[in-house]
Amino acid sequence: MILYLQLKETCRNKRFILFTLIFPVLWFLFMLNLSKSSNFYSKSFTELYIITSCLMGVSGNSVVSFAAAIGKSRKFYRLQDKISLYSSKKYLVDQLKSQLILNALICLVVLAAALLSNQLRFTASLGVSLLIITIMGIYLSILGYLLGICLDTKTIQALSFPIMTVIMFLFIPFYTWLSGAFADTMTNIQKLFPGYYLYVIMQQLFDHLNPWTSLLKFSVILLATGFIFLVTIRIAQTKYER
């Protein structure tokens, strides 16, 4: 019941509809038409546009929108944790379930846009990429939850652009557009987070290379940093409960 109410409230949110559903679709259509008009379009580009659009929507929903929602409702659920059997752990699990459904909805909307534009060619690489993005969405939702319990809604909204900029930098390796000592240092920092390996996996899939080593690194880094986020969440919740 609580999960249903959370989904219903989110779907009524105009910011969610505009920025996490409509904007990724518009981005996909824009890139598709731009590539066609500039005569560099190919079928492989369509997959790239679908994945980029899904990742854009999932990242925005999981981090900024989710953090703002948690910041808005955290006081109510802290009270519920004290006076009822609905614990903070149950609240986190329900919220992650809600995010999983919403992120799947974002991907389905983008896929529907590709289907309606007669550009959808579902391949194994696209399927694996969307599955990894869904897993990444859960990871980013844990980060969003952490931000939501540590910052108030106004602060999150004010920092939304810098937060998304940092998140996107974690997905795009610096060596792809810069060179030198600074790029090497930043790339090494990026390797501490799973977003770097997501890019590498996508590239290997599209080049028909074996991605298993990168998938293993992605899984290890995701679990390790995700565990750190969960421990930090527990410490933050204990602090606020006092």
Buried (B, 14 or more C-beta within 10 A) or exposed (E): EBEEEBBEEBEEBEBBEEBBBBBBBEBBBEBBEEBEEEEEBEEEBBBBBBBBBBBBBBBBBBBBBBBBBBBEBBEEBBEBBEEEEBEBEBBBEBBBBBBBEBBBBBBEBBBEBBEEBEBBEEEEBBEBBBEBBBBBBBBBBBBBBBBBBBBEBEBBBEBBEEBBEEBBBBBEBBEEEEEEEEBEEBBEEBBEBBBBBBBBBBBBBBEEEEBEEBBEBBBEBBEEBBEEBBEBBEEBBEEEEE
